Amino acid sequence: MDTYDLITRNAEEVVTEEEVRELAEDPDGKRVYVGYEPSGVLHLGHLLTANKLIDLQEAGMEVVVLLADVHAYLNGKGTFEEIRDTAEQMKAQFIAYGLDEESTEFVYGSEFQLDEEYTLDLHELELSTTLNRAQRAMAEIQGGETAKVSHVVYPLMQTLDIEYLDLDLAVGGLDQRKVHMLAREELPELGYDVRPALHTPIVADLTSGEGKMSSSEGVTISMEDSTEDLEEKVNSAFCPPTRDPEGDLENPVLELFEYHVFPRFDEIVVERPEKYGGDLTYEEYESLAADLESGELHPADAKGTLATYLDDLIAPGREKLREIRD
Ligand code: IYR
């Protein structure tokens, strides 16, 4: 795969293609990051951006994972001490999942976000950004409750992180896009460079195929799930034959194959008894999707296979969590 394709595969949005093409010409040592509000247990949402980081590591880039403790605090996720604790667990699970321990830089937000220079830049951004703009940037991240002052400070700090971590590229789920757009507008106002961004898709809710899969609503798959939990969840997933059934619905089973399984395995084997046609082997997502649509692949076989591969991906992190908790 060519470097640009590797960098951008499975990205829902590239801002801007031209800037990312330029990066792809000389990716070695370029710095890229994702920031996460620390959470004790990783779920598929975290793993989707982690897959992108693994692609970028493979492309030769330097990966920074921001353990956004101050952001989590501003978003009401607990006391500083609790947040720090969960951040350590999060880091251990990312490494178990496959981020390279040697070359990945894990940084706590509080290591630089409380410095004087950062704080003064933050105040400058507070002066130049309207309340309305900051609230809009935050709306999708914060998920609905009444905005506190902390909720408008949050996106401004996320803007500054891109400069203070000396990054060449910002990565996040589509829910981060408005913050990255704000950053592209505001950083030059402070005399800093504009950076490109890549946004990963948001996977639909497993059982309904609507909206987004999230830990706060509906069903998500996490490092805490046992093999049986996982099978049960995947077996009850919505799985029509096509990718875009109708209206705003999605096929979450196909989405999970595309964004979670195919990027991490060279081939996928669907095991079937001879009397049902024997095993099927796929090297790319498109062939599996085509077989599901034509009826060659039965949804029940697709789900069983999905559960097996997801279980493989989750097993090392699940093991790590057990170790930490014991
Ligand atoms: N807003 C993210 C967390 C976060 C991301 C980045 I990139 C930062 O620089 C800081 C925080 C979330 O929704 O989890």
Residues whose N, C-alpha, C, O or C-beta is under 5 A from the ligand:
A	BS01	IYR	V34 G35 Y36 E37 A68 H71 I141 Q158 D161 V171
